[in-house]
Structure formats: C-alpha cells, structure tokens
Amino acid sequence: MKNLLLVLAISFCSVAHAQNYTAIIPEPVSLVQGKGTFVIDNHTSLIIPSGSPELTAQCNRANEWINTLVGFTLPVKNKTTASERSIKLLLNPTLNNPINDEGYELSITEDEIKLQARKTAGIFYGLQTMRQLLSLSSETNKQQHSLPVVEIIDYPRLKWRGLMLDVSRHFFSKDFVKKYIDDMARYKFNIFHWHLTDDQGWRIEIKSLPRLTEVGAWRVPRTGQWWSYDPPQKNEKATYGGYYTQQDIKEVIAYAAERNITIVPEIDVPGHSLAAIAAYPYLSATGYIYPVNPGSKFYNIDDNTLNPADERVYTFLDKVFTEVAALFPGDYIHIGGDEATKYFWQQSAVVQDFMKQQGIKTEHELQSYFIKRVEKILKKKKKKLIGWNEILEGGLAPEATVMSWQGMQGGIDAAKQGHQVIFTPSSNTYLDLYQGDPLLEPDTYDMLRLQTAYKWNPVPTGIDSTLVLGGQGNLWSESVPNGRHAEYMTWPRSLALSEVFWSPQAKQNWIGFQKKLEPQFKILDAAQINYSKAAFDVLATAKLDEQKQLLVSLSTDIDSLDIYYTLDNTNPDTSCARYNGTPIVIPKGIYQVRAQAFKGNATAGKLLIAPREELEKRAR
C-alpha cells in the first residue's frame, strides 16, 4: 500500500509539473510535449548564422532575460561543438508552417533547441514562448534551469493585437510607457495605441504650434472622483501634467520596434479637443478662452469641439499631422472622431451658414465632411485614417478603418461597406472598468470581468472575416492616476485578450485558461507587475422577488472555488454556510452579507462585506 501511494504521489507531481511547464499564454496553435528537459548551464550556447545582425539583436535581448532568470548570459556563436547544448535561431524563408510572418516553429530536445521563423518577428515571439517556459520550469524546479522537451508550431489568429493607453487624462512618464510596452511584448501584443490628446491634456510636442504643450499639457491639480472635481478657480495655476518631446517619442518608437510593436498615435478630433482649444481659442466655433479641463463637468458648457467651418482649423491640423506623420513610421494615425458634441455647431450662425453653402443637411453630415477633409490631409502624408465608430455617422470617409467601441455593430456595418475594422467593444475590452465587486475595487463606473474578456469572439459571423484586422483592449485613465494602478487595471484581463487575439478559437478554453493563471501570476510577480486578483473575489448581485424579498447571488470568476457566507456579521470560514448557487433570501433586520471564496481550506481573494443598503440599491 505504501508503494502504491508513493507511485500515485510521483505520478501526480509529474502531471502537475507538466501542466505548469506548458501554462503558456497565449495558447500556441500546436504543442506536443515529450519526455525530459533541456538544461541551461555553462555548457549551453546561443547559435546564429554568421552575418545576421537581426538575429544578433534577438540574441542580445534573449540573453537579457536569460541572465535575469538564471544569473548568467550565454555565449553567442556561429556553430556548436559536440560537447555543448545549443539554442539555435534560424531565419527560414521557405518555412511552410507557420503560415505567416509572425509565426514560428520551436523544437526542444534534451540536447538542442531549434527556433526557426520566416521573419525576425516570428523569432521574437518564439523567444517569448521560451521565456515563459523557462520561467514556469524555474518555479517548479529552482535547482535547475531547464525547458521541457516540446514541439510547438505557432502563429497568430489576428493581425492587429492591440492595447491602448490614455496618457491625456493622467500623464504617464516615458519610462512607464516603455515598461508597459515591455509587458505587452511578453504576451505577443503587437500594437500600442497611444491616446495622446484629449480635453484634459495635449501630450505630444508640435514644434510649429508650441502653445499646445506650453498651455495644453497642463491643468489645475485635482484628486478625488472624476467629474466631481471643482472647475479651475480664478488665478489658479495649472501645474499638473506633462508631455513627450519629439525626442522622447522617437526613443519610445525605437524601443517598441525592437519588441515588434507598432505605435499608433491618436490625435482626437473634432471632439475631445479642449486642451488644443485652450491653447488656440480660434479653433472652436465659440472662440472663447477656456482652461484645460481637470475632470470637472463641462460637456455642452465649454466648447471642446473644433470648428469644421473654419479653414484655419484644417491649416492647424495639417501642421499637427505633418509632424506626427514624420515621427511615427507606421501606416495608421487614429483621429478619434468620437463623442463630438453638436450643440455649439447648432448655436453658431457661422457654422449653420457654412452648412447651407455646402448643402450639408445635418450636423452628422458636417462631422463626416470634417473627417473626409482630415483623411485627405493624412493621405498626402501617406498615412491611413482610423477612427472610432462614430465616424460612420453622416457617411464614412472613403478609405477609413473603423474601430468599433459601442458594441460590435459599428464594425459590422463598416465591414459590410467594405472597410477594414478593429473590434474593441467596451463591454469586452475596456480595461478601466471594475473587474470585481465595486465594494472591493477602486472607483470607476461599469464592470468587465475576466471571463467576459476571455469569452469573446472578435470575429463576428456574417461579414468578410478578411476585413477584420483584429481587436484591442483600451485603458482610459480618468480613474487611473498612476502607473501601478494602470498595471492593476491591465493585468490579468490583458492575458485573456492576448489569447483571444492570438490563439485559434478552437484552442481557447476558459477552464484551461483559469488553470494557467496562478503559474502566470508568478511570472508577473517576478516582473514586478502589479496585477489584480479580483477574479478570486466574490461578486454579489441582487434582485427583489415577487414578495419584495431581497435575494442575493454570489459568484467568482474562478470556477473551482467554494463560497462561504454569513448573515450574522461574523467573518465566514469553511464551517459556515456554503453558497450552493441558489439566491440567498436576506430576511428583514439583516443589515449585511459577508462572503469569502475558498480554495480547499485556504482563503482565496478578499473578504466581501456587502451592506444591505448597497444590495437593495443593486436590486432596483
């Protein structure tokens, strides 16, 4: 009996070891694990063909993280000797699999690792997979630095795999932006959408228009709940903010390019332009002098929309986009186009006369006229226009790409008109939303659970799938005042999105993804990334039955957890009532519910204390 138990224990450990080894995110297209490991020690070399500067750069980057994980770097050679184990990087233009330029094949035996790809992008992504395998195995066996014997064929599902960072509402330093890009690269994102301008700040130096950063980059300091702030007071100094010089921008672009990430800048027009208007008041239909908004209520109070009837606006935009286009080598510039109030256009006699002269019947058509003018400006600079789905209103610019955030329908409509689309519906991709119960989370305004991000298909049926460039997660920063909180809101929901964007739909499995989270959390810990564990917290929802009794339901994102609760104001443990999935009737006189998730006998996540008053509010 003892021997049988020992065999079972060894078998269990072996299975756990194998599972931990291959907890890769995003899930590869094909992974076949063998027996044994490839050990990295002082008899291991990195091998690349001679005269390959692209692979030399990849080797240097690989050696950086190898040194972080194992404590030493590997010699880089053109060939190996019989006594050495080798890690070979090969560019193979004739490679049949993977099927695109970002794909790779990774073969690991006990004596050799061979990573080959058509392009350096594929080599880079294969190295990210190796990096995860080495990190995962190091957690399992701290005495030996090794990778499992495995055969992987991998390539991305979608071309556009993006994350957006809003640096207007709160300014994030150049160094933090670089770190954010580093973290993206680990999980095979390839687009960094940089939201550089908005009502609360203009963050990019435009040398021909210096007031954009002298005035537009700064606002009065405020702390508290967004939209509840006091407006700027008379003679109050604007001291909060910052901007990126053009040299900063070039440095970040080069940094991203080394990590196979293209940066798409956003200059948000015609709405969301109050910072620009504060710098140059002639840009709005009112012409009034406004301060940069600090987060106080101002819609339809201050005019934050550019005047499409004024030729000076297009001269201004030509100057802006001339410098932006010269800085950013990518194909696209994002021009926003969202949430542009029409109120001030309606009140302006100049704008209304212009509409009559041009035969423009509605303000939506007027915005379309504006977007089409901007597209012509960008085309002269050899750039393609992307806008939020509101650019559909009044007629879509001829070659525009639509980024659909108000659900999927805008992107579907654009695709049916033959336009390329990127899906980023707020209900599945907005990273500024609550990821757990609002009683346990920092303040925001809506909810996006981890499983909601994961269980989403960015390629809807009924349209030409070749027009779907991909998808994107968006981190708006109204309620994100610093870098650590930006990380907290980004991860692990962006782990889910990375798998949604990269892995074949048939390989996406919510149960399997949950099992990979805790091993991945150890990687995030080692990288000092501040991630959320809200998926392990209890979420309370409430409703009233026909007798007006309060009913409360409890859930967690992680399926394997048990929830225990109390109604007597004591903290629950595993001896208390276990939640069985049936809504709990909360009798009169009970003024709070306390609930805690458990994994076995150990607590998982935070203790939820839900006052009756809050639950009744949720039941309305």
PEWO-V8197 format. One line per field, one symbol per residue. phi: phi as a letter, one per 20 degrees, with the letter a starting at -180 (. if undefined). Layout:
# PEWO-V8197
phi=???
This chain:
# PEWO-V8197
phi=.fffffffffffffffffffgdeecfgffbbceddnbdeebfddcedcffmcffffffffffffffffednbddfdcebddfedecdddcecfegfcfebfdebccdddfdbdcdcbfcfgffgffffffffgfffffffcfebebcffbdcdbaffcfdcdcdcedefcedfgffgffffgfgfgdmfccdedeecaferddcfdffcffgdfdfecbffbcqegmdfffgegmfeeddqqbdfffggfffffffffdldeedfddebeeldffffffcgffefemfedeffeoefbgmdeeddfefedfffffgffffffffffeefffdcedmnelefdgfffeefffffffffemeecffffffgfffffgfffffemceedbffffffnoeggdfdddedemefgffffffenefccebfgfcceeeegdbggfddgfbcbccfgffffecdecffncfffeefqbbecdfdgdcebfffffgfedeffffffffeefggfeebffffgfeffgfffffgfeleededffeeedddbbdefemfedcdcbcfefeedddbcddmdffcfeefefdnegefdffnedaddbbecdmeefcnefeddfggfffffef
